[in-house]
Amino acid sequence: MRAFVERSRRTLTNWIQRQFERWASKRSRHEHSLTLSHKSIYVVPTGFGLAWIVLFIAIWIGGANYDNNAARFLAWWLLSILLIAPYLSYRYLSGIQVRLLGIDEQCKGQQTQLHLAISAHRATISVQVEDHPWLHLPPEQSQVSSHFVVPRRGRYPCPTIRIESRLPFGMFRCWSILRYTTEGLGYPAPMTSTIVPTRQSSDDGSETSVASIVRSVGSDFDSLKRYEEGDPLARVDWKALAKTEQLYSKQYGTAVQSHRHLDLDAVSGDIEHRLSILCYWLLQAQANEQAVGLTLGNEHFAEASGDEHTKRLLRALANYGGGEDEF
């Protein structure tokens, strides 16, 4: 019975908190910078504050019933502290400037970072992004970064940011809920594939081309290729046969890829599956410092190498088709 009551209490508390934060976030949506004021700061008593209120009421009633001046003096002293504490708590957050520095781009389902610059705080404050642990920011620190998981491919809304202080007495919780209009960008979740999604050159001058490969002799496993008649049976990948029901031969040696041009139409499956495979091979090309190009429908990107070029292609994958469907 006690467990049921506790579970019901938590469910009700969480529902009330979600409803309030949904309402509060609509009042505090900003482009990239905000100075906290009475319009975006909320103050409620903590458990200690509620106990203080109960203590004041009990002493005040006792002093009135027994006509005890000492008890009355103590009750009014408790009340004066109770009235001053919310204003002092509000002052610790009022005037703080919160600026969104940026959201790192990352693949869907992986952790990325949100960066904030917080200034004009006179004491230690706490910062939380989504439901992650609170980060404590002392007065001498002006920047804070917090992790969160990229929810989807394409553009997604900035996570909810909470700033809180319980100073000076811990009697009141003073906090603010921030939502920025700046959006994050999520790349497709990379999906491992043994087949490079390239398209061979055609006689009509297609812009896509098969990867140019130069192999040197070696004993290390390099990659898989479709089985051709005459290939040694010892090199057949039986695990790949069990998974794909197609024969592949293992290639040994060191592969030097001069360039490759990836093509969305060279992959089968739904759009998210195809984009995930392209993302995997883009990251592989970046890791191996290979030149890579990309064709996405009517969009063509010439072969090049470097982090900026790879980021450009990953952004094209992220934004293809307007991004993943909204939740």
PEDATA-V214857 format. One record per residue. N is the residue number from 1. RES is the residue in one small letter. PSI is psi in whole degrees, 0 to 359 (NA if undefined). OMEGA is omega in whole degrees, 0 to 359 (none if undefined). D_FIRST is the distance of its C-alpha to the first C-alpha in Angstrom with 1 decimal. Layout:
n=N res=RES psi=PSI omega=OMEGA d_first=D_FIRST
n=N res=RES psi=PSI omega=OMEGA d_first=D_FIRST
//
This chain:
n=1 res=m psi=317 omega=180 d_first=0.0
n=2 res=r psi=321 omega=179 d_first=3.8
n=3 res=a psi=321 omega=179 d_first=5.4
n=4 res=f psi=316 omega=179 d_first=5.1
n=5 res=v psi=317 omega=180 d_first=6.3
n=6 res=e psi=318 omega=179 d_first=8.6
n=7 res=r psi=320 omega=179 d_first=9.9
n=8 res=s psi=321 omega=179 d_first=10.6
n=9 res=r psi=317 omega=180 d_first=12.3
n=10 res=r psi=320 omega=179 d_first=14.3
n=11 res=t psi=315 omega=179 d_first=15.3
n=12 res=l psi=318 omega=180 d_first=16.5
n=13 res=t psi=315 omega=180 d_first=18.3
n=14 res=n psi=321 omega=180 d_first=20.0
n=15 res=w psi=316 omega=178 d_first=21.1
n=16 res=i psi=319 omega=180 d_first=22.6
n=17 res=q psi=318 omega=179 d_first=24.3
n=18 res=r psi=318 omega=179 d_first=25.8
n=19 res=q psi=318 omega=180 d_first=27.1
n=20 res=f psi=317 omega=181 d_first=28.6
n=21 res=e psi=327 omega=176 d_first=30.2
n=22 res=r psi=318 omega=178 d_first=31.6
n=23 res=w psi=317 omega=183 d_first=33.2
n=24 res=a psi=324 omega=182 d_first=34.4
n=25 res=s psi=331 omega=178 d_first=35.9
n=26 res=k psi=335 omega=181 d_first=38.1
n=27 res=r psi=350 omega=187 d_first=39.6
n=28 res=s psi=42 omega=175 d_first=40.4
n=29 res=r psi=125 omega=185 d_first=42.0
n=30 res=h psi=161 omega=186 d_first=45.2
n=31 res=e psi=300 omega=180 d_first=47.9
n=32 res=h psi=351 omega=182 d_first=47.9
n=33 res=s psi=148 omega=182 d_first=48.0
n=34 res=l psi=139 omega=170 d_first=46.2
n=35 res=t psi=120 omega=185 d_first=46.6
n=36 res=l psi=135 omega=179 d_first=43.4
n=37 res=s psi=187 omega=182 d_first=43.9
n=38 res=h psi=340 omega=180 d_first=42.1
n=39 res=k psi=342 omega=185 d_first=41.7
n=40 res=s psi=10 omega=181 d_first=39.5
n=41 res=i psi=136 omega=181 d_first=37.7
n=42 res=y psi=144 omega=183 d_first=34.4
n=43 res=v psi=125 omega=176 d_first=33.2
n=44 res=v psi=152 omega=179 d_first=29.7
n=45 res=p psi=146 omega=174 d_first=28.5
n=46 res=t psi=182 omega=176 d_first=26.4
n=47 res=g psi=319 omega=177 d_first=23.8
n=48 res=f psi=323 omega=178 d_first=26.8
n=49 res=g psi=320 omega=178 d_first=28.6
n=50 res=l psi=320 omega=177 d_first=25.9
n=51 res=a psi=323 omega=178 d_first=25.9
n=52 res=w psi=319 omega=179 d_first=29.7
n=53 res=i psi=317 omega=178 d_first=29.6
n=54 res=v psi=318 omega=179 d_first=27.4
n=55 res=l psi=317 omega=178 d_first=29.9
n=56 res=f psi=314 omega=181 d_first=32.8
n=57 res=i psi=317 omega=181 d_first=31.6
n=58 res=a psi=315 omega=181 d_first=30.9
n=59 res=i psi=321 omega=180 d_first=34.3
n=60 res=w psi=317 omega=178 d_first=36.1
n=61 res=i psi=318 omega=179 d_first=34.8
n=62 res=g psi=317 omega=179 d_first=35.7
n=63 res=g psi=323 omega=179 d_first=39.1
n=64 res=a psi=320 omega=182 d_first=39.8
n=65 res=n psi=320 omega=185 d_first=38.9
n=66 res=y psi=6 omega=179 d_first=40.9
n=67 res=d psi=48 omega=183 d_first=43.6
n=68 res=n psi=112 omega=183 d_first=43.3
n=69 res=n psi=326 omega=179 d_first=45.2
n=70 res=a psi=319 omega=179 d_first=43.9
n=71 res=a psi=321 omega=178 d_first=40.2
n=72 res=r psi=318 omega=179 d_first=41.4
n=73 res=f psi=316 omega=179 d_first=43.2
n=74 res=l psi=319 omega=180 d_first=40.2
n=75 res=a psi=316 omega=180 d_first=38.0
n=76 res=w psi=330 omega=175 d_first=40.6
n=77 res=w psi=316 omega=176 d_first=40.9
n=78 res=l psi=321 omega=180 d_first=37.2
n=79 res=l psi=322 omega=180 d_first=37.6
n=80 res=s psi=320 omega=176 d_first=40.6
n=81 res=i psi=320 omega=181 d_first=38.7
n=82 res=l psi=327 omega=180 d_first=35.9
n=83 res=l psi=329 omega=181 d_first=38.5
n=84 res=i psi=324 omega=187 d_first=40.5
n=85 res=a psi=315 omega=180 d_first=37.6
n=86 res=p psi=321 omega=180 d_first=36.8
n=87 res=y psi=317 omega=179 d_first=40.5
n=88 res=l psi=321 omega=178 d_first=41.0
n=89 res=s psi=318 omega=178 d_first=38.1
n=90 res=y psi=321 omega=182 d_first=39.6
n=91 res=r psi=333 omega=181 d_first=43.0
n=92 res=y psi=335 omega=179 d_first=41.7
n=93 res=l psi=333 omega=183 d_first=41.0
n=94 res=s psi=133 omega=178 d_first=43.7
n=95 res=g psi=354 omega=179 d_first=46.8
n=96 res=i psi=134 omega=180 d_first=45.4
n=97 res=q psi=125 omega=182 d_first=47.0
n=98 res=v psi=120 omega=182 d_first=45.0
n=99 res=r psi=131 omega=177 d_first=47.1
n=100 res=l psi=115 omega=181 d_first=46.1
n=101 res=l psi=329 omega=179 d_first=48.6
n=102 res=g psi=168 omega=177 d_first=47.6
n=103 res=i psi=123 omega=181 d_first=45.3
n=104 res=d psi=142 omega=177 d_first=46.6
n=105 res=e psi=137 omega=183 d_first=47.3
n=106 res=q psi=168 omega=181 d_first=45.5
n=107 res=c psi=152 omega=178 d_first=44.6
n=108 res=k psi=136 omega=179 d_first=41.6
n=109 res=g psi=351 omega=178 d_first=38.5
n=110 res=q psi=161 omega=181 d_first=40.1
n=111 res=q psi=139 omega=175 d_first=39.4
n=112 res=t psi=180 omega=184 d_first=41.7
n=113 res=q psi=143 omega=172 d_first=42.2
n=114 res=l psi=131 omega=186 d_first=42.2
n=115 res=h psi=131 omega=180 d_first=44.6
n=116 res=l psi=146 omega=171 d_first=44.5
n=117 res=a psi=119 omega=183 d_first=47.1
n=118 res=i psi=125 omega=183 d_first=45.7
n=119 res=s psi=166 omega=177 d_first=48.2
n=120 res=a psi=20 omega=174 d_first=48.7
n=121 res=h psi=133 omega=187 d_first=45.4
n=122 res=r psi=354 omega=180 d_first=46.1
n=123 res=a psi=175 omega=179 d_first=43.1
n=124 res=t psi=130 omega=177 d_first=40.6
n=125 res=i psi=164 omega=181 d_first=38.4
n=126 res=s psi=140 omega=181 d_first=35.6
n=127 res=v psi=136 omega=179 d_first=36.0
n=128 res=q psi=136 omega=176 d_first=33.6
n=129 res=v psi=123 omega=186 d_first=34.5
n=130 res=e psi=230 omega=181 d_first=31.8
n=131 res=d psi=22 omega=180 d_first=28.7
n=132 res=h psi=165 omega=182 d_first=30.7
n=133 res=p psi=152 omega=179 d_first=30.6
n=134 res=w psi=141 omega=174 d_first=32.2
n=135 res=l psi=133 omega=183 d_first=35.9
n=136 res=h psi=125 omega=187 d_first=37.4
n=137 res=l psi=107 omega=178 d_first=40.9
n=138 res=p psi=165 omega=183 d_first=43.2
n=139 res=p psi=328 omega=184 d_first=46.0
n=140 res=e psi=352 omega=179 d_first=48.7
n=141 res=q psi=132 omega=185 d_first=47.0
n=142 res=s psi=350 omega=181 d_first=47.8
n=143 res=q psi=146 omega=179 d_first=46.5
n=144 res=v psi=144 omega=178 d_first=43.2
n=145 res=s psi=139 omega=181 d_first=42.3
n=146 res=s psi=144 omega=179 d_first=38.9
n=147 res=h psi=151 omega=169 d_first=38.0
n=148 res=f psi=164 omega=184 d_first=36.3
n=149 res=v psi=132 omega=178 d_first=36.5
n=150 res=v psi=121 omega=188 d_first=39.1
n=151 res=p psi=335 omega=188 d_first=37.2
n=152 res=r psi=165 omega=173 d_first=40.2
n=153 res=r psi=145 omega=179 d_first=43.9
n=154 res=g psi=201 omega=180 d_first=46.1
n=155 res=r psi=136 omega=177 d_first=45.4
n=156 res=y psi=152 omega=184 d_first=41.9
n=157 res=p psi=153 omega=178 d_first=40.7
n=158 res=c psi=136 omega=179 d_first=40.3
n=159 res=p psi=160 omega=178 d_first=36.8
n=160 res=t psi=135 omega=180 d_first=35.0
n=161 res=i psi=132 omega=178 d_first=36.0
n=162 res=r psi=137 omega=176 d_first=34.2
n=163 res=i psi=131 omega=188 d_first=35.9
n=164 res=e psi=149 omega=172 d_first=34.2
n=165 res=s psi=140 omega=177 d_first=35.2
n=166 res=r psi=17 omega=177 d_first=33.5
n=167 res=l psi=158 omega=3 d_first=36.7
n=168 res=p psi=341 omega=188 d_first=38.2
n=169 res=f psi=353 omega=184 d_first=35.5
n=170 res=g psi=12 omega=182 d_first=32.2
n=171 res=m psi=335 omega=183 d_first=31.2
n=172 res=f psi=142 omega=174 d_first=31.5
n=173 res=r psi=118 omega=180 d_first=30.8
n=174 res=c psi=120 omega=185 d_first=33.9
n=175 res=w psi=166 omega=179 d_first=33.9
n=176 res=s psi=144 omega=179 d_first=35.8
n=177 res=i psi=125 omega=184 d_first=35.1
n=178 res=l psi=138 omega=172 d_first=38.2
n=179 res=r psi=121 omega=180 d_first=39.2
n=180 res=y psi=148 omega=178 d_first=42.7
n=181 res=t psi=346 omega=177 d_first=44.7
n=182 res=t psi=134 omega=183 d_first=46.2
n=183 res=e psi=153 omega=173 d_first=45.1
n=184 res=g psi=168 omega=180 d_first=44.6
n=185 res=l psi=124 omega=179 d_first=46.3
n=186 res=g psi=129 omega=175 d_first=44.8
n=187 res=y psi=164 omega=174 d_first=47.1
n=188 res=p psi=151 omega=176 d_first=46.4
n=189 res=a psi=119 omega=184 d_first=44.3
n=190 res=p psi=137 omega=180 d_first=47.1
n=191 res=m psi=123 omega=183 d_first=47.2
n=192 res=t psi=137 omega=178 d_first=49.4
n=193 res=s psi=143 omega=180 d_first=52.3
n=194 res=t psi=347 omega=182 d_first=55.4
n=195 res=i psi=126 omega=178 d_first=57.7
n=196 res=v psi=124 omega=183 d_first=59.1
n=197 res=p psi=69 omega=177 d_first=58.9
n=198 res=t psi=161 omega=180 d_first=62.5
n=199 res=r psi=131 omega=181 d_first=65.1
n=200 res=q psi=151 omega=179 d_first=68.7
n=201 res=s psi=139 omega=179 d_first=71.6
n=202 res=s psi=168 omega=184 d_first=73.2
n=203 res=d psi=341 omega=183 d_first=76.8
n=204 res=d psi=15 omega=174 d_first=76.1
n=205 res=g psi=36 omega=178 d_first=75.3
n=206 res=s psi=146 omega=182 d_first=71.5
n=207 res=e psi=343 omega=181 d_first=70.0
n=208 res=t psi=152 omega=181 d_first=67.5
n=209 res=s psi=153 omega=177 d_first=68.7
n=210 res=v psi=153 omega=181 d_first=67.5
n=211 res=a psi=136 omega=177 d_first=66.6
n=212 res=s psi=122 omega=188 d_first=69.7
n=213 res=i psi=134 omega=174 d_first=69.2
n=214 res=v psi=122 omega=184 d_first=71.5
n=215 res=r psi=142 omega=174 d_first=70.6
n=216 res=s psi=160 omega=183 d_first=71.9
n=217 res=v psi=139 omega=178 d_first=72.0
n=218 res=g psi=171 omega=182 d_first=69.1
n=219 res=s psi=359 omega=181 d_first=66.7
n=220 res=d psi=141 omega=178 d_first=63.4
n=221 res=f psi=135 omega=183 d_first=61.3
n=222 res=d psi=305 omega=185 d_first=61.7
n=223 res=s psi=181 omega=177 d_first=60.5
n=224 res=l psi=150 omega=172 d_first=60.6
n=225 res=k psi=158 omega=179 d_first=63.1
n=226 res=r psi=140 omega=182 d_first=63.6
n=227 res=y psi=132 omega=176 d_first=65.4
n=228 res=e psi=148 omega=180 d_first=69.1
n=229 res=e psi=129 omega=182 d_first=71.5
n=230 res=g psi=344 omega=177 d_first=73.1
n=231 res=d psi=141 omega=179 d_first=70.1
n=232 res=p psi=136 omega=178 d_first=69.5
n=233 res=l psi=337 omega=180 d_first=66.8
n=234 res=a psi=339 omega=181 d_first=65.6
n=235 res=r psi=1 omega=179 d_first=64.4
n=236 res=v psi=134 omega=178 d_first=62.3
n=237 res=d psi=99 omega=184 d_first=58.6
n=238 res=w psi=330 omega=177 d_first=57.0
n=239 res=k psi=318 omega=177 d_first=53.4
n=240 res=a psi=325 omega=177 d_first=54.4
n=241 res=l psi=319 omega=181 d_first=55.9
n=242 res=a psi=326 omega=182 d_first=52.7
n=243 res=k psi=319 omega=189 d_first=50.7
n=244 res=t psi=349 omega=184 d_first=53.3
n=245 res=e psi=29 omega=176 d_first=55.6
n=246 res=q psi=149 omega=182 d_first=58.5
n=247 res=l psi=132 omega=175 d_first=60.9
n=248 res=y psi=147 omega=177 d_first=61.1
n=249 res=s psi=141 omega=177 d_first=63.3
n=250 res=k psi=136 omega=177 d_first=62.4
n=251 res=q psi=133 omega=180 d_first=64.7
n=252 res=y psi=150 omega=180 d_first=65.5
n=253 res=g psi=185 omega=180 d_first=67.1
n=254 res=t psi=121 omega=182 d_first=66.5
n=255 res=a psi=129 omega=177 d_first=66.2
n=256 res=v psi=107 omega=182 d_first=67.6
n=257 res=q psi=114 omega=179 d_first=66.5
n=258 res=s psi=321 omega=176 d_first=69.0
n=259 res=h psi=161 omega=173 d_first=67.2
n=260 res=r psi=150 omega=180 d_first=65.0
n=261 res=h psi=113 omega=182 d_first=64.2
n=262 res=l psi=148 omega=183 d_first=60.7
n=263 res=d psi=127 omega=179 d_first=60.4
n=264 res=l psi=323 omega=182 d_first=57.4
n=265 res=d psi=351 omega=179 d_first=59.2
n=266 res=a psi=1 omega=180 d_first=59.7
n=267 res=v psi=141 omega=177 d_first=56.0
n=268 res=s psi=161 omega=180 d_first=54.4
n=269 res=g psi=183 omega=179 d_first=50.9
n=270 res=d psi=169 omega=190 d_first=48.8
n=271 res=i psi=320 omega=181 d_first=49.6
n=272 res=e psi=322 omega=177 d_first=46.7
n=273 res=h psi=315 omega=181 d_first=47.6
n=274 res=r psi=317 omega=179 d_first=51.2
n=275 res=l psi=326 omega=179 d_first=50.6
n=276 res=s psi=321 omega=178 d_first=48.4
n=277 res=i psi=317 omega=177 d_first=51.2
n=278 res=l psi=320 omega=179 d_first=53.8
n=279 res=c psi=319 omega=179 d_first=51.6
n=280 res=y psi=314 omega=183 d_first=51.5
n=281 res=w psi=332 omega=173 d_first=55.3
n=282 res=l psi=317 omega=179 d_first=55.8
n=283 res=l psi=325 omega=176 d_first=53.8
n=284 res=q psi=318 omega=179 d_first=55.7
n=285 res=a psi=321 omega=178 d_first=59.0
n=286 res=q psi=318 omega=181 d_first=58.0
n=287 res=a psi=327 omega=181 d_first=57.1
n=288 res=n psi=5 omega=179 d_first=60.5
n=289 res=e psi=44 omega=180 d_first=62.4
n=290 res=q psi=150 omega=173 d_first=63.7
n=291 res=a psi=138 omega=183 d_first=65.1
n=292 res=v psi=143 omega=174 d_first=63.0
n=293 res=g psi=174 omega=186 d_first=63.4
n=294 res=l psi=140 omega=173 d_first=61.2
n=295 res=t psi=121 omega=177 d_first=61.7
n=296 res=l psi=93 omega=182 d_first=58.9
n=297 res=g psi=246 omega=180 d_first=60.4
n=298 res=n psi=358 omega=180 d_first=63.2
n=299 res=e psi=134 omega=180 d_first=62.3
n=300 res=h psi=131 omega=178 d_first=64.4
n=301 res=f psi=124 omega=183 d_first=64.0
n=302 res=a psi=158 omega=179 d_first=66.9
n=303 res=e psi=134 omega=176 d_first=66.5
n=304 res=a psi=173 omega=179 d_first=66.0
n=305 res=s psi=172 omega=180 d_first=64.1
n=306 res=g psi=156 omega=183 d_first=62.3
n=307 res=d psi=320 omega=181 d_first=58.8
n=308 res=e psi=320 omega=178 d_first=59.7
n=309 res=h psi=317 omega=179 d_first=60.9
n=310 res=t psi=320 omega=179 d_first=57.8
n=311 res=k psi=322 omega=178 d_first=55.6
n=312 res=r psi=318 omega=180 d_first=57.6
n=313 res=l psi=321 omega=179 d_first=57.1
n=314 res=l psi=324 omega=177 d_first=53.3
n=315 res=r psi=325 omega=177 d_first=53.1
n=316 res=a psi=320 omega=176 d_first=55.0
n=317 res=l psi=319 omega=182 d_first=52.5
n=318 res=a psi=321 omega=185 d_first=49.6
n=319 res=n psi=358 omega=184 d_first=51.2
n=320 res=y psi=129 omega=179 d_first=52.6
n=321 res=g psi=16 omega=180 d_first=51.7
n=322 res=g psi=7 omega=180 d_first=50.0
n=323 res=g psi=175 omega=180 d_first=47.1
n=324 res=e psi=152 omega=180 d_first=44.1
n=325 res=d psi=144 omega=179 d_first=42.6
n=326 res=e psi=153 omega=177 d_first=40.2
n=327 res=f psi=NA omega=none d_first=36.5
//
